Amino acid sequence: MESSVGYKHLDDNLAKTIEPVSGDDALTASWTPVDQNLIENMHANHGLIILKSLHNLYSRNLADLDSDEKGRIMSLFKNFLNKK
């Protein structure tokens, strides 16, 4: 199985206007909330790439994250590190 993953940071206003579209190799595409279950069950190293993207978002203050969002991101990092 071949797959690919990418990351592009979008500001909130732009992200709200974009609707994911499936390509020729997928039936559907959608926005998906990121949680521990998603990270652990993604194909190949895609979960790690999401974690790296979240780390970039968090550490560079690229988004106006509230304390709950920051806490959820930190929880994902801690869970990942504890499983190593």
Secondary structure, DSSP 4 states (H G I P E B T S, - for coil): -----------HHHHHH------TT-S--------HHHHHHSSTTHHHHHHHHHHHHHHTT-S---HHHHHHHHHHHHHHHHH-
